[in-house]
């Protein structure tokens, strides 16, 4: 039996325990409850009016964030394949894979229905982007099951942060409520995966620390391969929806602290080396994050100054 299979088997009781915990905490909800159906109307195909830019009440920033988040959620078939391949379809692992997939499926349904009904974005362009991205799919490479469960610990929390902050920039209480509800799912998913990695650290500390270092250093959101991701990511970062500062402070560090990564005394040579690499990387990430925040503040100050200087007095007052 390979070490990967042995570890999966050793973690099965922890998976079963956390699956029960998850099912006890997860609240039932329905995507249709979060969509303002009364705003909907037919498009031209059924005799109505097709989409036009002025119909959207979302800012360009909110559009970029909503589209990026939705396309990421919509690629669920690829993610299901990834975790089913890594974790298997039997026992507690298999039950979790099915439950996670079912819960995640609601996210794309709710967001897509909201955007189409409210005419928040061009539905034709949205569907074309979805077809392109789902056709290319998502491939995490040759991650081991341990690397995969470590990666999703961070990725689920990153998604939660992104959804929550996207809701705020929509300036629409309906969208904000919907994305807050989705964020609760993402947080519970993060807790499940985080707890599995915590158990893995007790069973195989060196191997797990190596996986943690590799996944933090090489972290990339699953949507990174979608068309326009780099541009939209910059819009999202400039708006403070998801940026390096949030990634370091609100995603990476809380999970590492939960795992007690930097105070562990049970590491061998491999684990110690991985932890050293992780510490060096985080120091650089923290510096990068600070520089980005400073540059963003300077840019905002320049924009505000230009707006003030361009203002003309109201001679009618």
C-alpha positions as CSV (number, residue, x, y, z in Angstrom):
1,X,0.0,0.0,0.0
2,X,1.4,3.4,-0.9
3,X,2.0,6.0,1.8
4,X,-0.8,8.2,0.3
5,X,-3.3,5.4,0.5
6,X,-2.1,4.5,4.0
7,X,-2.6,8.1,5.2
8,X,-6.1,8.3,3.6
9,X,-7.0,5.1,5.5
10,X,-5.5,6.4,8.7
11,X,-7.5,9.6,8.4
12,X,-10.8,7.9,7.7
13,X,-12.1,8.0,11.3
14,X,-11.3,11.8,11.4
15,X,-13.1,12.3,8.2
16,X,-16.1,10.4,9.5
17,X,-16.1,12.5,12.7
18,X,-15.8,15.7,10.8
19,X,-18.5,14.7,8.3
20,X,-20.9,14.1,11.2
21,X,-19.9,17.5,12.7
22,X,-20.4,19.2,9.3
23,X,-23.9,17.6,8.8
24,X,-24.8,18.7,12.3
25,X,-23.8,22.3,11.6
26,X,-24.8,22.8,8.0
27,X,-28.1,24.7,7.6
28,X,-30.5,23.8,4.7
29,X,-31.0,26.7,2.3
30,X,-32.4,27.1,-1.2
31,X,-31.0,29.1,-4.1
32,X,-34.4,30.3,-5.3
33,X,-35.0,32.1,-2.0
34,X,-32.1,34.5,-2.8
35,X,-33.1,35.5,-6.3
36,X,-35.5,38.6,-6.9
37,X,-37.7,36.8,-9.4
38,X,-40.1,39.8,-9.6
39,X,-37.4,41.7,-11.5
40,X,-37.2,39.1,-14.2
41,X,-38.6,39.5,-17.7
42,X,-38.3,37.7,-21.1
43,X,-35.4,38.2,-23.4
44,X,-35.8,38.7,-27.2
45,X,-35.9,34.9,-28.0
46,X,-39.3,34.8,-26.2
47,X,-40.5,38.2,-27.5
48,X,-39.0,40.4,-24.8
49,X,-36.0,42.7,-24.8
50,X,-32.4,41.5,-24.9
51,X,-29.7,42.7,-22.5
52,X,-28.2,46.2,-22.7
53,X,-25.4,47.6,-20.5
54,X,-27.6,50.3,-19.0
55,X,-29.9,47.6,-17.5
56,X,-27.2,46.6,-15.0
57,X,-27.0,48.4,-11.7
58,X,-23.6,46.8,-10.9
59,X,-20.4,48.8,-11.1
60,X,-17.6,47.5,-13.3
61,X,-15.8,46.3,-10.2
62,X,-18.8,44.3,-9.0
63,X,-19.3,42.8,-12.5
64,X,-15.7,41.7,-12.6
65,X,-15.9,40.1,-9.2
66,X,-19.3,38.5,-9.7
67,X,-18.3,37.0,-13.1
68,X,-14.9,35.7,-11.7
69,X,-16.6,34.2,-8.7
70,X,-19.4,32.6,-10.6
71,X,-17.2,31.1,-13.3
72,X,-15.0,29.6,-10.6
73,X,-18.1,28.1,-8.9
74,X,-19.5,26.9,-12.2
75,X,-16.4,24.7,-13.0
76,X,-17.7,22.2,-10.3
77,X,-17.5,19.1,-12.5
78,X,-13.7,19.5,-12.7
79,X,-13.4,20.0,-9.0
80,X,-15.6,17.0,-8.3
81,X,-13.3,14.9,-10.5
82,X,-10.2,16.2,-8.7
83,X,-11.3,15.4,-5.2
84,X,-13.1,12.1,-6.2
85,X,-9.9,11.0,-7.8
86,X,-7.8,12.0,-4.8
87,X,-10.1,10.9,-1.9
88,X,-12.0,8.0,-3.5
89,X,-15.8,7.3,-3.6
90,X,-16.0,4.8,-0.7
91,X,-16.6,5.2,3.0
92,X,-16.6,8.5,4.8
93,X,-14.3,10.1,2.2
94,X,-16.7,9.2,-0.6
95,X,-19.7,10.5,1.4
96,X,-17.9,13.8,1.9
97,X,-17.1,14.1,-1.8
98,X,-20.7,13.7,-2.7
99,X,-22.0,16.1,0.0
100,X,-19.4,18.7,-0.7
101,X,-20.3,18.6,-4.4
102,X,-24.0,18.9,-3.7
103,X,-23.5,21.9,-1.5
104,X,-21.1,23.7,-3.9
105,X,-23.6,23.2,-6.7
106,X,-26.0,25.6,-5.1
107,X,-23.5,28.4,-5.2
108,X,-23.3,28.6,-9.0
109,X,-27.1,28.2,-9.3
110,X,-27.9,31.1,-7.0
111,X,-25.3,33.5,-8.5
112,X,-26.2,32.7,-12.1
113,X,-29.9,33.1,-11.5
114,X,-29.4,36.4,-9.7
115,X,-27.2,37.8,-12.5
116,X,-29.6,36.7,-15.3
117,X,-32.8,37.9,-13.5
118,X,-31.4,41.3,-12.5
119,X,-29.6,41.7,-15.8
120,X,-26.4,42.4,-13.9
121,X,-24.1,41.2,-16.7
122,X,-24.5,40.3,-20.4
123,X,-26.0,36.7,-20.2
124,X,-24.7,35.8,-23.7
125,X,-21.1,36.8,-22.8
126,X,-21.5,35.0,-19.5
127,X,-22.7,31.8,-21.1
128,X,-19.8,31.9,-23.7
129,X,-17.3,32.4,-20.9
130,X,-18.8,29.5,-19.0
131,X,-18.7,27.2,-22.0
132,X,-15.0,28.2,-22.7
133,X,-13.9,27.7,-19.1
134,X,-15.8,24.5,-18.4
135,X,-14.5,23.1,-21.7
136,X,-10.9,23.7,-20.7
137,X,-11.7,22.6,-17.1
138,X,-9.5,22.6,-14.1
139,X,-6.4,20.4,-13.5
140,X,-4.5,20.6,-10.3
141,X,-1.7,18.6,-11.7
142,X,-0.3,15.7,-9.8
143,X,-1.2,16.7,-6.3
144,X,-1.2,13.9,-3.7
145,X,-4.3,13.5,-1.6
146,X,-2.4,15.2,1.3
147,X,-1.5,18.2,-1.0
148,X,-5.0,18.4,-2.3
149,X,-6.7,18.5,1.2
150,X,-4.1,21.1,2.2
151,X,-4.7,23.2,-0.9
152,X,-8.5,23.3,-0.4
153,X,-8.1,24.3,3.2
154,X,-6.7,27.6,2.0
155,X,-8.8,27.8,-1.2
156,X,-12.1,27.5,0.6
157,X,-11.3,30.3,3.0
158,X,-10.0,32.5,0.1
159,X,-13.3,31.9,-1.7
160,X,-15.2,32.8,1.5
161,X,-13.3,36.1,1.8
162,X,-13.8,36.9,-1.9
163,X,-17.6,36.2,-1.9
164,X,-18.2,38.1,1.3
165,X,-16.3,41.2,0.0
166,X,-18.0,41.0,-3.4
167,X,-21.3,41.1,-1.7
168,X,-20.4,44.4,-0.1
169,X,-19.3,46.1,-3.3
170,X,-22.5,45.2,-5.2
171,X,-24.3,47.8,-3.0
172,X,-27.3,45.5,-3.4
173,X,-28.8,44.0,-0.2
174,X,-30.1,41.0,-2.1
175,X,-26.7,40.1,-3.6
176,X,-25.0,40.8,-0.3
177,X,-27.4,38.4,1.5
178,X,-26.9,35.7,-1.1
179,X,-23.1,35.9,-1.1
180,X,-23.1,35.9,2.7
181,X,-25.1,32.7,2.7
182,X,-22.7,31.1,0.2
183,X,-19.8,32.3,2.4
184,X,-21.2,30.3,5.3
185,X,-20.9,27.1,3.2
186,X,-17.3,27.9,2.2
187,X,-16.4,28.5,5.8
188,X,-17.8,25.1,6.9
189,X,-15.9,23.5,4.1
190,X,-12.7,25.2,5.1
191,X,-13.2,23.9,8.7
192,X,-13.6,20.4,7.5
193,X,-10.5,20.3,5.4
194,X,-8.5,22.3,8.0
195,X,-9.3,19.7,10.6
196,X,-8.2,16.8,8.4
197,X,-4.8,18.5,7.8
198,X,-4.5,19.1,11.6
199,X,-5.0,15.3,12.1
200,X,-2.5,14.6,9.3
201,X,0.1,16.7,11.1
202,X,-0.2,14.4,14.1
203,X,0.1,11.2,12.0
204,X,2.8,12.3,9.5
205,X,4.2,15.7,10.6
206,X,7.1,15.9,8.2
207,X,5.1,14.9,5.1
208,X,2.3,17.2,6.1
209,X,4.6,20.2,6.7
210,X,6.1,19.7,3.3
211,X,2.7,19.7,1.7
212,X,1.7,22.9,3.7
213,X,4.9,24.7,2.5
214,X,4.4,23.6,-1.1
215,X,0.7,24.6,-1.2
216,X,1.2,28.0,0.4
217,X,4.2,28.9,-1.8
218,X,2.6,27.7,-5.0
219,X,-1.0,28.8,-4.2
220,X,-3.1,29.8,-7.1
221,X,-6.9,30.1,-7.2
222,X,-8.7,27.5,-9.4
223,X,-10.0,30.2,-11.7
224,X,-6.5,31.4,-12.7
225,X,-6.8,29.7,-16.1
226,X,-10.1,31.5,-17.1
227,X,-10.0,34.1,-19.8
228,X,-9.6,37.6,-18.4
229,X,-8.6,36.3,-14.9
230,X,-5.5,38.5,-14.6
231,X,-7.4,41.7,-15.5
232,X,-10.3,40.9,-13.3
233,X,-8.0,40.0,-10.4
234,X,-6.3,43.4,-10.6
235,X,-9.7,45.1,-10.5
236,X,-10.7,42.9,-7.5
237,X,-7.4,43.6,-5.8
238,X,-7.6,47.4,-6.3
239,X,-11.1,47.4,-4.9
240,X,-9.9,45.5,-1.8
241,X,-12.2,42.5,-2.5
242,X,-9.2,40.1,-2.5
243,X,-5.6,41.2,-2.5
244,X,-2.2,40.1,-1.1
245,X,-2.9,41.7,2.2
246,X,-6.1,39.8,2.7
247,X,-4.5,36.6,1.4
248,X,-1.7,36.8,3.9
249,X,-3.6,38.2,6.9
250,X,-7.1,36.6,6.5
251,X,-6.4,33.4,4.7
252,X,-2.9,32.0,5.1
253,X,-2.0,33.1,8.7
254,X,-5.2,32.1,10.5
255,X,-5.0,28.5,9.2
256,X,-1.3,28.3,9.9
257,X,-1.9,29.5,13.5
258,X,-4.6,26.9,13.9
259,X,-2.2,24.2,12.9
260,X,0.4,25.6,15.3
261,X,2.9,25.5,12.4
262,X,5.6,27.6,13.9
263,X,5.6,26.2,17.4
264,X,5.6,22.5,16.6
265,X,8.4,20.4,18.2
266,X,7.7,17.1,16.4
267,X,9.3,17.8,13.1
268,X,12.2,16.0,11.6
269,X,14.8,17.3,9.1
270,X,12.3,17.3,6.2
271,X,9.6,19.1,8.2
272,X,12.1,21.7,9.6
273,X,13.4,22.5,6.1
274,X,9.9,22.9,4.8
275,X,8.9,25.1,7.7
276,X,12.0,27.3,7.1
277,X,11.1,27.7,3.4
278,X,7.5,28.6,4.4
279,X,8.7,31.2,6.9
280,X,11.0,32.8,4.2
281,X,8.2,32.9,1.7
282,X,5.7,34.4,4.2
283,X,8.2,37.2,5.0
284,X,8.4,38.1,1.3
285,X,4.6,37.8,0.9
286,X,4.1,40.2,3.8
287,X,6.5,42.7,2.2
288,X,4.8,42.4,-1.1
289,X,1.4,42.9,0.5
290,X,2.5,46.0,2.3
291,X,3.9,47.5,-0.9
292,X,0.7,46.8,-2.8
293,X,-1.5,48.4,-0.1
294,X,0.8,51.5,-0.1
295,X,0.7,51.8,-3.9
296,X,-3.1,51.4,-3.8
297,X,-3.4,54.2,-1.2
298,X,-1.2,56.5,-3.2
299,X,-3.2,55.8,-6.4
300,X,-6.5,56.5,-4.6
301,X,-5.1,59.7,-3.1
302,X,-4.1,60.9,-6.6
303,X,-7.5,60.1,-8.1
304,X,-9.2,61.9,-5.2
305,X,-6.9,64.9,-5.7
306,X,-7.7,65.0,-9.4
307,X,-11.4,64.8,-8.7
308,X,-11.1,67.7,-6.3
309,X,-9.1,69.9,-8.7
310,X,-11.5,69.1,-11.6
311,X,-14.5,70.1,-9.5
312,X,-16.2,73.4,-10.5
313,X,-18.2,75.6,-8.2
314,X,-21.9,75.4,-8.4
315,X,-22.7,78.9,-9.7
316,X,-26.4,78.4,-9.4
317,X,-26.3,78.0,-5.6
